[in-house]
Amino acid sequence: MDNILIFYFLAQAIERILELLDSVVSILWNIPERDEDNKKKKKMVFMWLLATLFGFVFCYTLKLQLMQRLNMEVHIWVDYFFTSLILGSGTKPVHDIISLMGRAKK
């Protein structure tokens, strides 16, 4: 799996960072709004964008390109973007990709 587990560990790190930031964001997000559901949806989108941003910073800093490791030829920025989306989505999608790659090698 030539260091593919780094993606899982980074997704785990992003989840832990967001858990720490969740209470801070909740305090800052305490904007009066009539529709409580709308407020929760906006916070969820913000947290998803924050997770994707963390994923992008990790990908760019560490030069991690998941699509390249899957032998897909795409532009480097497209690779960084999709890799950061996957990392920001959490550990389940990353675990599923690692499982698929393990099955493909057998």
C-alpha positions as CSV (number, residue, x, y, z in Angstrom):
1,M,0.0,0.0,0.0
2,D,3.1,2.2,-0.2
3,N,2.3,4.8,2.4
4,I,-1.4,5.1,1.5
5,L,-2.3,4.9,5.2
6,I,-1.0,8.5,5.6
7,F,-4.4,9.5,4.0
8,Y,-6.3,7.7,6.7
9,F,-4.2,9.2,9.5
10,L,-4.6,12.7,8.1
11,A,-8.4,12.3,7.7
12,Q,-8.4,11.2,11.4
13,A,-6.3,14.2,12.4
14,I,-8.7,16.5,10.5
15,E,-11.7,14.9,12.3
16,R,-10.0,15.5,15.7
17,I,-9.1,19.1,14.9
18,L,-12.7,19.8,13.8
19,E,-14.0,18.3,17.1
20,L,-11.8,20.7,19.0
21,L,-12.9,23.7,16.8
22,D,-16.6,22.7,16.9
23,S,-17.3,24.3,20.3
24,V,-15.4,27.5,19.2
25,V,-17.4,27.6,16.0
26,S,-20.6,27.0,17.9
27,I,-19.9,30.0,20.2
28,L,-19.0,32.2,17.2
29,W,-21.9,30.9,15.2
30,N,-24.4,32.0,17.8
31,I,-26.1,34.4,15.5
32,P,-29.7,35.1,16.2
33,E,-31.8,33.5,13.5
34,R,-35.5,32.5,13.3
35,D,-35.0,29.2,11.6
36,E,-32.9,26.9,13.8
37,D,-32.6,24.2,11.1
38,N,-31.2,26.8,8.7
39,K,-28.6,27.8,11.2
40,K,-27.5,24.2,11.7
41,K,-27.2,23.7,7.9
42,K,-25.1,26.8,7.6
43,K,-22.8,25.6,10.4
44,M,-22.5,22.2,8.8
45,V,-21.5,23.7,5.4
46,F,-19.0,25.9,7.2
47,M,-17.5,22.9,9.0
48,W,-17.3,21.0,5.8
49,L,-15.5,23.8,4.1
50,L,-13.1,24.1,7.0
51,A,-12.4,20.4,6.8
52,T,-11.7,20.7,3.1
53,L,-9.4,23.6,3.7
54,F,-7.5,21.7,6.3
55,G,-7.3,18.8,3.8
56,F,-6.0,21.1,1.1
57,V,-3.3,22.5,3.4
58,F,-2.2,19.0,4.3
59,C,-2.2,17.9,0.6
60,Y,-0.3,20.9,-0.6
61,T,2.2,21.0,2.2
62,L,3.0,17.3,2.1
63,K,2.6,16.9,-1.7
64,L,-0.1,14.2,-1.3
65,Q,-1.9,13.2,-4.5
66,L,-4.3,10.4,-4.1
67,M,-5.4,10.3,-7.7
68,Q,-1.7,10.0,-8.8
69,R,-1.4,7.0,-6.4
70,L,-4.4,5.5,-8.1
71,N,-2.6,5.8,-11.5
72,M,-5.0,8.5,-12.7
73,E,-3.5,11.2,-14.8
74,V,-5.0,14.6,-13.9
75,H,-3.7,18.1,-13.4
76,I,-1.9,18.5,-10.0
77,W,-4.4,21.1,-8.8
78,V,-7.3,18.8,-9.6
79,D,-5.6,16.1,-7.7
80,Y,-5.0,18.3,-4.7
81,F,-8.7,19.5,-4.8
82,F,-10.2,16.0,-4.9
83,T,-7.7,14.6,-2.4
84,S,-8.6,17.4,0.0
85,L,-12.3,16.8,-0.5
86,I,-11.8,13.1,0.4
87,L,-9.6,13.9,3.4
88,G,-12.1,16.5,4.6
89,S,-15.0,14.0,4.3
90,G,-13.6,12.0,7.1
91,T,-12.1,8.5,7.7
92,K,-14.9,6.4,6.2
93,P,-14.3,7.4,2.5
94,V,-10.6,7.1,3.0
95,H,-11.0,3.7,4.6
96,D,-13.2,2.5,1.7
97,I,-10.6,3.6,-0.8
98,I,-7.8,1.8,1.1
99,S,-10.0,-1.3,1.1
100,L,-10.6,-1.1,-2.6
101,M,-6.9,-0.7,-3.3
102,G,-6.1,-3.7,-1.1
103,R,-8.6,-5.8,-3.0
104,A,-7.3,-4.6,-6.4
105,K,-3.8,-5.7,-5.5
106,K,-4.9,-9.3,-4.7
